[in-house]
Amino acid sequence: EKNNYKTQPVSLLEKPEVPKDCNVVVLAGPKRDLLAPALDALKTYVAGGGHLLVNLDAAIDLPDGKMGDTPELGKLLETWGVTPNNDVIVDVGAASQLFGPMNPMVGTYEQHPIVRVMSDNATVFPLARSLEVKPPAEKLFSTGNSSYALTNPKPPIKLDPDKDKKGPFVMGAAATIGSGSTAARVVIIGSSNWAANQILGAPVANRDLLLNVFNWLSSDEDLISIRP
């Protein structure tokens, strides 16, 4: 709101269409897979030049169900060049130990407009999953060499360096779909808690990254920056 964005909840089940005056839709860590009407509404929105941010939870087998179990949403994201992997990232590097191994830290970024200014600024991604990225999507940032991906683990989560896949792993991607004034923009992040209040209040650059994502999605690219 301080940056002139007004937010409001939208139920795509009650009315399966995105409001006409909506600049950006945020899917903030769905706990269950989306039903067909909601998926169709998002597909139609993006096909019409919409702007979408999708935050995903890690894939973990919990006693009361599977966290991050959203295969139908995953199929939709695949059409935009991003495939979510059914895993959780554990980072044993020194930097990530500040927040714990289940909260991988990122300090290097790609050259996409969202993250070009982020170099040497740390961001944290609690309970993250990895992403496979191909055109039209582009990578935004990845974990370091000290990270591992555990496929559908069960608590207590234990790392086995001899068996678990070693990083780096992509955790963020962006796609421009189409061209010209009607081009759609989509950002997919393999974590939902990276934008939670407790992380935005921490001494890391998650707040800058979040606002930069909104700036890019809403075509306010001249506002992308590292803020004082």
C-alpha positions as CSV (number, residue, x, y, z in Angstrom):
1,E,0.0,0.0,0.0
2,K,2.9,2.4,0.7
3,N,4.0,1.7,-2.9
4,N,0.5,2.5,-4.3
5,Y,-0.7,-1.1,-4.7
6,K,-4.2,-1.9,-3.4
7,T,-4.9,-5.5,-2.6
8,Q,-8.1,-7.5,-2.3
9,P,-8.9,-11.2,-2.1
10,V,-10.4,-12.9,-5.1
11,S,-12.3,-16.2,-5.0
12,L,-12.0,-18.0,-8.3
13,L,-14.5,-20.6,-7.1
14,E,-17.3,-18.2,-6.4
15,K,-16.7,-16.5,-9.7
16,P,-14.2,-18.2,-12.0
17,E,-12.8,-15.0,-13.6
18,V,-10.3,-12.4,-12.7
19,P,-11.7,-8.9,-12.2
20,K,-11.2,-6.6,-15.1
21,D,-9.4,-3.9,-13.0
22,C,-6.8,-6.4,-11.6
23,N,-3.2,-5.6,-12.5
24,V,-1.6,-8.6,-10.8
25,V,-2.9,-11.9,-9.4
26,V,-1.0,-13.6,-6.6
27,L,-1.5,-17.3,-5.9
28,A,0.1,-17.4,-2.5
29,G,1.0,-21.0,-1.6
30,P,-2.2,-23.0,-2.3
31,K,-2.7,-25.7,0.3
32,R,-4.7,-27.9,-2.1
33,D,-4.7,-28.3,-5.9
34,L,-6.8,-25.9,-7.8
35,L,-10.1,-27.1,-9.2
36,A,-10.8,-26.8,-12.9
37,P,-12.8,-23.6,-12.8
38,A,-10.0,-21.8,-11.0
39,L,-7.3,-23.2,-13.3
40,D,-9.3,-22.2,-16.4
41,A,-9.8,-18.7,-15.0
42,L,-6.0,-18.3,-14.5
43,K,-5.3,-19.8,-18.0
44,T,-7.8,-17.3,-19.6
45,Y,-6.4,-14.4,-17.6
46,V,-2.8,-15.1,-18.7
47,A,-3.9,-15.8,-22.3
48,G,-5.4,-12.4,-22.3
49,G,-2.2,-10.6,-21.3
50,G,-2.5,-11.0,-17.5
51,H,0.2,-10.7,-14.8
52,L,0.5,-13.6,-12.4
53,L,2.7,-14.4,-9.4
54,V,2.6,-18.1,-8.2
55,N,4.3,-19.0,-4.8
56,L,4.6,-22.7,-4.3
57,D,5.1,-24.8,-1.1
58,A,7.7,-27.6,-0.9
59,A,6.6,-31.2,-1.4
60,I,6.6,-33.0,2.0
61,D,4.7,-36.1,3.1
62,L,3.0,-35.0,6.3
63,P,0.9,-37.3,8.6
64,D,-2.3,-35.5,7.6
65,G,-1.6,-35.2,3.9
66,K,1.0,-34.1,1.4
67,M,2.2,-30.6,1.5
68,G,2.6,-28.9,-1.9
69,D,0.5,-31.5,-3.7
70,T,-0.7,-29.4,-6.7
71,P,-0.2,-31.6,-9.8
72,E,-2.9,-29.8,-11.9
73,L,-1.5,-26.4,-11.1
74,G,1.9,-27.9,-12.1
75,K,0.6,-28.9,-15.5
76,L,-0.6,-25.3,-16.1
77,L,2.8,-23.9,-15.1
78,E,4.5,-26.3,-17.5
79,T,2.7,-24.7,-20.4
80,W,4.6,-21.5,-19.4
81,G,7.9,-23.2,-19.2
82,V,8.2,-24.0,-15.5
83,T,7.9,-27.5,-14.0
84,P,7.8,-27.7,-10.2
85,N,9.7,-30.7,-8.7
86,N,8.3,-32.7,-5.9
87,D,11.0,-32.0,-3.4
88,V,12.2,-29.8,-0.6
89,I,15.6,-28.0,-0.6
90,V,18.0,-28.4,2.3
91,D,21.1,-26.1,2.3
92,V,24.0,-26.9,4.6
93,G,26.1,-23.9,3.6
94,A,27.3,-21.4,6.2
95,A,25.1,-18.6,5.0
96,S,21.9,-20.7,5.2
97,Q,22.7,-21.8,8.7
98,L,21.8,-18.3,9.9
99,F,18.1,-19.2,9.2
100,G,18.4,-23.0,9.3
101,P,19.0,-25.6,6.6
102,M,15.3,-25.7,5.6
103,N,15.6,-22.0,4.7
104,P,18.0,-21.7,1.8
105,M,19.6,-18.4,1.2
106,V,20.4,-16.8,-2.2
107,G,23.1,-14.2,-2.8
108,T,23.6,-14.4,-6.6
109,Y,21.1,-13.7,-9.3
110,E,20.6,-13.9,-13.1
111,Q,20.4,-10.8,-15.4
112,H,16.6,-10.7,-15.6
113,P,15.2,-7.2,-15.0
114,I,13.6,-8.3,-11.7
115,V,16.9,-9.4,-10.1
116,R,19.6,-7.5,-12.1
117,V,19.9,-5.0,-9.2
118,M,19.9,-7.6,-6.5
119,S,23.6,-8.7,-6.6
120,D,25.2,-9.1,-3.2
121,N,21.8,-8.8,-1.5
122,A,20.7,-11.9,0.4
123,T,17.2,-13.4,0.2
124,V,15.7,-16.4,2.1
125,F,13.3,-19.0,0.9
126,P,11.7,-21.1,3.7
127,L,10.5,-24.6,2.8
128,A,11.4,-24.2,-0.9
129,R,11.1,-26.6,-3.8
130,S,13.1,-26.6,-7.0
131,L,12.0,-25.7,-10.5
132,E,12.8,-26.9,-14.0
133,V,12.9,-24.0,-16.4
134,K,12.7,-23.9,-20.2
135,P,11.6,-21.2,-22.7
136,P,9.6,-19.0,-22.6
137,A,10.6,-18.9,-18.9
138,E,13.9,-17.6,-17.6
139,K,15.8,-18.3,-14.4
140,L,15.8,-15.6,-11.7
141,F,18.0,-17.2,-9.0
142,S,19.3,-20.6,-7.8
143,T,20.6,-22.2,-4.6
144,G,24.3,-22.6,-4.0
145,N,26.5,-25.7,-4.3
146,S,25.9,-26.6,-0.7
147,S,22.2,-27.4,-1.3
148,Y,20.4,-30.8,-1.7
149,A,17.0,-31.8,-3.0
150,L,15.0,-34.4,-1.0
151,T,12.2,-36.0,-3.0
152,N,8.8,-36.2,-1.1
153,P,10.5,-36.6,2.3
154,K,8.7,-37.5,5.6
155,P,9.3,-35.7,8.9
156,P,11.8,-35.8,10.5
157,I,13.6,-34.7,7.4
158,K,17.1,-36.0,7.3
159,L,19.7,-35.3,4.7
160,D,21.7,-38.1,3.1
161,P,24.5,-36.5,1.1
162,D,25.4,-39.8,-0.6
163,K,21.8,-40.3,-1.9
164,D,20.1,-36.9,-2.2
165,K,20.6,-34.8,-5.3
166,K,23.1,-32.0,-5.0
167,G,22.5,-28.5,-6.2
168,P,22.5,-25.8,-7.4
169,F,18.7,-25.7,-8.0
170,V,16.5,-23.0,-9.6
171,M,14.0,-21.6,-7.1
172,G,12.6,-18.6,-9.1
173,A,11.6,-18.1,-12.7
174,A,9.8,-15.5,-14.9
175,A,8.1,-15.8,-18.3
176,T,6.9,-13.3,-20.9
177,I,4.2,-15.0,-23.0
178,G,3.3,-13.4,-26.2
179,S,4.6,-10.0,-27.5
180,G,3.7,-6.4,-27.7
181,S,1.2,-4.6,-25.4
182,T,-0.8,-7.8,-24.9
183,A,2.1,-9.9,-23.6
184,A,1.4,-11.8,-20.4
185,R,4.0,-11.9,-17.5
186,V,4.3,-14.8,-15.0
187,V,6.6,-15.2,-12.0
188,I,6.9,-18.6,-10.2
189,I,8.8,-18.9,-6.9
190,G,9.3,-22.3,-5.3
191,S,8.4,-21.0,-1.8
192,S,5.4,-19.3,-0.3
193,N,6.8,-18.2,3.1
194,W,9.5,-16.1,1.4
195,A,6.9,-13.3,1.4
196,A,5.5,-13.9,4.9
197,N,5.6,-11.1,7.4
198,Q,8.4,-12.6,9.6
199,I,10.7,-12.9,6.6
200,L,9.8,-9.5,5.2
201,G,10.8,-8.0,8.6
202,A,14.1,-9.8,8.7
203,P,17.4,-8.1,7.7
204,V,17.4,-9.6,4.2
205,A,16.3,-8.3,0.8
206,N,13.0,-10.2,0.4
207,R,11.0,-7.0,0.6
208,D,13.0,-5.6,-2.3
209,L,12.6,-8.7,-4.3
210,L,8.8,-8.9,-3.7
211,L,8.3,-5.2,-4.7
212,N,10.5,-5.7,-7.8
213,V,8.4,-8.7,-8.8
214,F,5.3,-6.5,-8.5
215,N,7.0,-3.7,-10.4
216,W,7.9,-6.0,-13.3
217,L,4.6,-7.7,-13.4
218,S,2.7,-4.4,-13.5
219,S,5.2,-3.0,-16.1
220,D,6.5,-0.4,-13.6
221,E,10.1,-1.4,-14.4
222,D,11.5,2.0,-13.7
223,L,10.7,1.4,-10.0
224,I,12.8,-1.7,-9.7
225,S,15.6,-1.0,-7.2
226,I,17.2,-1.8,-3.9
227,R,15.5,0.6,-1.5
228,P,17.1,2.5,1.4
